[in-house]
Amino acid sequence: MVEAQTSDGEMVSELRNQPVQARSGPTVTAVLQSAASVVDCVGADRLTLELVAVAAGVSIGTVYRYFEDSHHLLDALGNVHLERFTTECLQKISPRRNPIWSHAVGSVLDYLENEFREQPGFRSIRFGDHLDGRGHPRDQTNVSIAAARLGQTLADNYPLIIHTTILHRVEVAVVLYDAMLSRAFALDDSGDPRMITTAYQIAIDHLTEPEYRHTAGR
């Protein structure tokens, strides 16, 4: 496997062959977008490369050129979601935009809720960690990577406030929120509002337990 970059600038580590022509970048992007749409229609467990090829309007050979099976394609989509989380969410965090660090975390939770609601395939795939038959072993889950990147972003932007204990709580809060949102959107594309509200409150409360609440307002 090699890493390649789609035309959207997203790193996709599951590509079998790096595009050798500029026109291949948009093809890979189209395959990934079509795969997300297929997942929305039939679910991740019923995704096949043949269905993706039809949806993308390319030959099955084109899909196989970059993805050896559906597991690797789903893994790639999880990686796309992780990179989009970094570029579209984390890179927008700043003290100027979010003067209070807990508000910055709140903006991340809002982003994730919107991904569940609006992004094709996200509620089924998320960051890909829960899928069966993952393409290859990893030392760290994508959810943990997302949480670590969030923690580093907070530490970079709020260095006088964020410390090791809070960073651990950030990872737990992200994992809890991800799991509860999955339940909230399991039966309703709009999400169960009570479950979403509860998930948000649990995540924030975990970050701002009494011994840390004096820092949450800074």
Buried (B, 14 or more C-beta within 10 A) or exposed (E): BEEBBBBBEBBBBBBEBEBEEEEBBEBBBBBBBBBBBBBBEEEBEEBBBEBBBBBBEBEEEBBBBBBBEBBBBBBBBBBBBBBBBBEEBBEBBEEEEBEBBBEBBBBBBEBBBEBBBEBBBBBBBBBBBBBEEBBEEEEEBBBBBBBBBBBBBBBEBBEEBBEEEBBEBBBEBBBBBBBBBBEBBEEEEEBBEEBBEEBBEBBBEBBBEEEBEEBBEE
